[in-house]
Amino acid sequence: MRGDEARLYPSIEPFASGRLPVGDGHELYWELCGNPEGKPAVFLHGGPGSGCGPVHRRLFDPARYKVLLFDQRGCGRSTPLATLEANTTWHLVADIERLRTHFGVERWMVFGGSWGATLGLAYAQSHPERVSEMVLRGVFSGRKAELDWFYRAGASRLFPDEWELFLAPLEEGERADPIAAYRRLLTHEDPAERGRAARAWTRWEARTVSMRTLPVLPVDGTAASAATLAFARIENHYFVHDLWLEEGQLLRQAHRLSGIPGVIVQGRYDVVTPPITAWELHKAWAGSQLTIVEDAGHAFSEPGTLKALVAATDRLAG
């Protein structure tokens, strides 16, 4: 096995899976993995709009954890795919609670990275009595400065070549506000326009997410996968609406996490969600532990980050 794979638990299959209607025409795909009598945990995937996969099951000791993984509204195996209606942060917070009560869980560990960390914070601050511990990676709190860093001026200065490709689908006059401009393209009536925009939006994130060399992703072409369209449309939808959060809300309300043990894992050279937000959260959250991985960017799959995440779930298994 490669070095990063060696730090994960072996591949497993769910012991149960299904679909849960949550209203507004949405059905969520869910799966339970590990030990049916184990410590309850819920895994919150990133994006918004990506979905969970088999590798995420391997972050938890299957002998000690009972892990719920699910695809959030509109993405992965949930339906309808790529829909933006009734799809907000607070719909997803309610969905997590609906899943918790559906499975009869009193309290559980919340694990989330990137957007999953954002959603985890929103959930835990709304329902602190339902959270036993938290493991967060690549913390993103949705503040304007964080969005501006990645979609205006910041990351663009480190990746000027990729930034040029990201702006290419936009009219010259639209480029001062790429998030708003991409909204027009990702909701365009022409499927070819939507596909071109989805590929360019997704490539920008994919090429900046890791310190390691990644495959070159296409920008032009005639088709985009359903998963690419769902990811780009949903992520842009959330960012256009400032994630339905008040400015600075999640850091301002970090005191609500008091008493909840937390581990924050952050790549030193994370270009997508720079370490300042993880640092500020750690300082505001009594009882949290911050691990800065010196040789990592944003991707959870980087070896040092994987090692820290598995160490965290092992330590908190109880």
N, C-alpha and C positions, 0 to 999 in steps of 0.2 A: 504493500500500500504506500501511497505518497505520504509525506510527512503530515500534511493537514488531515488526511483521512484517518491516520493512526490515532489522532486525538479524539475521534468521535466514537460513540458506541456502535456496535454492529447494526447493520440494516435490520429492520423489523417491519412486520405488517400490522395494520390495525387489528384489534380484537373485536371491534365493532365500528360501523360507519352508517351514515344515513343522511337524510335531508330534513331540515326543520323549517317550516313556513314561519316567517317573522312579520308578515303583514306587507301591505303595499305591493303585493305581487311577487315579493322576494322570497326565495328559498335558499337556505344556506347549506352547503355541504359541510359535514363534520366527520371526524374520526377520533376514536379513542385508542391510545397505544400504551404499551407497557404492562404494568401489573394492575389488574382490576381492583386490587385492595391497596394500591400504593398511594403515595402522597398526591393530592390533586394539584394539577398545574394547567394553565391555559397558555397556548402559544399564539402570539399576535404577529402576523406577517407584516411585511413592509409595503411600500408603495407610496400612497394608497393605490391599490389596484393590482397587486402582483399575484398573491395566492401563496399557499403553503405547499411544500413538497416533501418527498420521502427523506431528504437529508435532514430536515428539521426535527424529525423524530429522534435522530441520533444524538441530540444535544442532552438527552436525559437518560439516566440509568434506568433501563427498562425493568429492573427488579425492584426498584424503589419508588418509581413514579407512575401515576396514571395521568397521561397527558391528553388534553383535548386540543386538537388542531382543527381549525375551520377556515374556509375561504370567506372573506368579507363580502358584503353586498356587491354584486355586479362583476365579480372576478373569479378566476380559478374555475372550480366546478360548481359554483353557485350560479343561480339563474334569477332573472334574465341577464345574460352576459353584457357587460359594457354599459348598462343603463345608468343614467345619472339621476333619475327621479327617485325621491325618497332615499337619498344616499348622502348622508351627512355624518359628521363626527358623532353627533348625539344619537342618530339612528344606530350607529355601531356600538356605542356605549350601552344602549338599551338591549341590543342583540346579545352582548356578552352576558348581561344579567339574565336574559331569557334562557340562554344556554346553561348558565349556572343553576338556575332553578329547575330546568328541564332534567338535569342529571343529578339533582339532589345534593349538590355540593354546598357545604356550609361556608368554607373559606378555601382559597386556593392561591398558589404562587402565580404571579403574572410575569410572563417572559415576553419581551418585545424589543425589536431593533429598528432604528430609524423611524419611519412612520409608526411602526409597532410600538416604539417607545412613547411616541406622542399619544397614541391611543391608550396605551397602558397607564400613562399619567392621568389622562382625562377620566378613565374608568376608576382608578384608585382614589382620585380626589373626590369623585362622586360617591363611591361606595367603599370607603376605607375599612369598614368593618368586615368586608368580604375578602380582603387581601391579606394573606399570611406573610408573604415576602415578595420582592420584585427583583428581577434581573433585567437590566436595560443596556442596550448597546447603541452607539452612534446616536446620541440623544439629539432630537430635533423638537423644538417647542413651538414652532410655527410663527415666530415673531417676524415682523417685516424685515429686520436686518438680516435674518437667516435666509429668507427668500431672496432678498436683494443680492446677497453674497453669491448665490448659486445661479440666479437668473438675470442679473444685471451686471454688476462689477464686483469681481472677487475671483471666483474660480476661472472666469474668462481670461484673466491675466496669466494664469498658470497653464491654460490649455487654449491658446489663441487659435490654433489650427482647428480644433474641434468646435470652438465657439463660432468660427466662421461657417462651418457646416450646419450648426444649430440655427443660425440666423438665416441661412440661405432660403428657406421656403417663405420668408416674411417679406412684405413690401418694405422699402426703405423707410417710409414714414412710421412703420409699426414697431421698429426694432428697439425703441426706447422702453417698451413694455412688452417683452416677449410672452409673458404668461397670458395677457389679454389677447395678444395677436394669435397665439396658438389656440385659444378658445374658439375663435372664428373658424380656423381650419379644421380642428378636431370635431366640430359639429357641422361641418359643411355638408351640403346635400350631395356632393359628388364623392362617391366612395374612393376614387383615385386621389383626390385632395386629402381626404381623411387618412388614407393609407400613407401617403408621402409624409404628412405631418407626424403621424404616429411613429414612423421609423426614425425621423430626425429627432423627435423629442426623446425617444427611448435610447438612441445612440449616445446623446449627450451625457445622460446619467451613466450608461454602461461604460463609457470610456473614461470617466472620472472617478469611478467607485473604488478602484483598487490601486495599490502601489505596483502591482505586477502587470506585465504586458498582457493585454486581452486581445482576443481575435478582433479583426476589423469588421465592423458591422455595416451592412449596406445602407445607403441613404436613398438612392434611386431604385426604381423597379416598379412593377405593376401591382404588387399585392403585399399586404401586411397581414401577419397572422392575427387570428382572433384575440390571442393573449396580448399581443403588442397593442392592438387597438384598445382593448379594455384597460390596460395599464396606463397608456397615455391619456385617454379620455378621462378616466377617473382621477388620476393624479392631478391633471390640469384643472379639473372641476373643483377639487378641494382647494387648490392654491388660489384660484380666481376668487374664491369665497373666504380666503384667509382662514381656512379650516374651521370656520364657524366658532372661532375662539376670539375672545377679547385680547387686545395687544398685551403680551406679557402674562397672560392669565395663568399658565401652568407653572411658571416660576414664582409668581406672586402667591399662589395657593399651595406652594410646596409644604407649608406647615401642616397641611392636612395629612401628610404622609408620616408625621411624627409617630414613632412607635412601630412602624413597618420596617423591618430590616431590608436593606436594598444594596445591590451590587451594580455599579455602573462600569461598563467596559467601553473604553474609548480609544480609537486609533489616534496616535500623535499627529499623523499626517492625513487626517480625514479632510478631504476637500469638499465633500458633499455637506457634512454637518461638522464644522470645525469644533475643536475641543472646548472652546469658551462656554458653550451652552452646558456641556456635561459638568464643567467646573462650577458654573454658577448654580446648577441644580444641586450638586454635592454640597456646596456651602450653605444652601438654604434648607437642606433636608437632613435633619438630625438623625443619626443612625445609619447613614449611607456610607458605603465604601467605594471609592473611585480607583479603578485600575486603568492607567494609561499604558497602552501597548506601543512601545517605542518604534516598532518596525511595521506598522499597519496603517492603512487608510480606512475607508468606510466599510468595505465588504466584510461580512461575517465570516467568510470562508478563508480569510488570511490566517496562517498558522498560529501566530501569537494571539489573535483574537479568539480563535476556536479554543485554544488551550485555556484562556481565561474564562470563557463562557462555561465550558464543561467543568472547570474547577469550581465555579460559582454554584452550578446546579448540584454538584457532588456535595459541597459544603452545606448547602441549605436543605439537603434531602432529609436531614433530621434523624 
